[in-house]
Every structure is written in C-alpha cells, then in structure tokens.
C-alpha cells in the first residue's frame, strides 16, 4: 500500500466506521466461514473508503459467524504499513433468505501491528 493511501486509511479509521455488507449463508451449516467473513469485511471497508479491496490492509477473523440476528464477533484490520491494528466489530443485523446482513464498526483506537511487535 502506498504511503498516501496508508495515511488516508489511518485518518479514516481514526473515527468509528459503520458499514453494511452481506454474504451468502451456508444453509446447511448456518454460518459464514471466517475466510468469507474476512472477505466481506474487506469489501465493505473498501466500499466505505471508495478504494479497491486490494488496497485495504489485511483483515482476519478468528472464527466464522453464526447466521443469527444479534450474533457477533471481532475481526482485526492489520495495517502493517502504518504499524497499527484495529478491532472491527461485526454483528448480524438481519437475515433474508440465504443472505446475512452485517453491521461493522472499526474501533477508533489502535494497537501495534502484529509486524511491529
């Protein structure tokens, strides 16, 4: 990620970011895998900042997310260029057929990036 985009991202993430995204839910398992959840969070953040998803720092989710309204987890946005990590709270706000809609909130404060530790 170039330095200008990294500074823009850090400035954007200095305040809570709310975004919505949706993902297909595996009907048999009723969960969104941690990998799919990370992709959906990345896409939602890219759309919020009007950048390509490839320009968003790495997002990882420790677990999948149950397709149930109110279910939640915390993913991590790791901006190694800026040396910062941000928690991203993910909460299911609705289910419509095979799709779960999420609400995201990026923490306004950061911790050192995993590469900076």
N, C-alpha and C positions, 0 to 999 in steps of 0.2 A: 504494500500500500504506500502511495507516495506521501510525503510529509504534509502537504497541504490538505489532502483528504483526511489524514490521521488527525490533524488539528481540528478540522471541521467536525469529525465524528466525536472527538473528545468534547468539543464545545456543545454539540447536540446532546450528548449523553450526560452533560453536567446537570441537566434537569430531568425529571421523570418523563419518560416517553410512554405514551399509551398508544397501542396499535391493535388492530384486529387482524386475524388471519384464520383460515380454515384449512382443514386437512381431511382427506378421506379416512374414515374409521374402518378398521378391520371388523366386520360384522361378527365374525366367529369369536374373536378374542376381545372385542370391545375396548381395545387400547390403541393408542397411537405410539409406535415404536420411538425409542429415544433418538434414533437417527432421523426419522421423518419429522419428529418434533423440532429437532435442531435445524433441519432444512426449512421448515415453516417459519420458525422464529427469524432465521437469517433473511428469508424473503420479505417478511413483514417489516423488519428493520430497514432493509434496503428500500422498500417502497415508501416508508415514512421519511427517509432522508433523500429520496429521489436519486439513488445511486444504483449501480449494478450490484447484484448479490455477491459477485466475486470481490467487491471492494469492502464488504463488511467483514470485520475481524471474525475469527473463529468462534462459533457458538457450539457449546457442548451441553448436553442434558444428561444427568446422572441416571435417569430412568425414563421409561415410557410414561404416558399419561392416560389414565382411565377415561373412557368416553362417558363421562357422567357430569352433569351440570354441577359446578362447585369444586370439582376435582382440580388439584393444583400441584405444581412442582416449581422448582427454581433451576433455571439453566444458567450458564455462565458465558458471558461475552468476554473473550480474552484478546485485548488489543495489545499484541506484543510490541508493535512499533512505538506505542505511547507508554508501554510498561504498566498498563492498568488492566484490571479485571472488574467487570460489573455484573452483579446478580441481575437476572431477568426473571421476574415472577410471571408465571404462565398459569392462567386459570380458564377452565372451560366455562363459557357463559351461555352456550346453547348447543343443542343437538338438533339437526334437521336431516332426517333420513340417514344416509351414510356419512354425513359431514359433521364435524365438531368445530364450533367457532371458539376461538381463544381470545383472551384479553392479555396484553403484555404490559408490564411496567418495568422499565430499566431503573435500577437503583441510582439515586443521584450522587452517591459517593462510590469510590472505587477502592480496590485493594491492589497490591503489587501484582503484576502479571506473573503467570507461572514461569515465564522465561527470565523474569527479573529476580526470582527467588533463589 
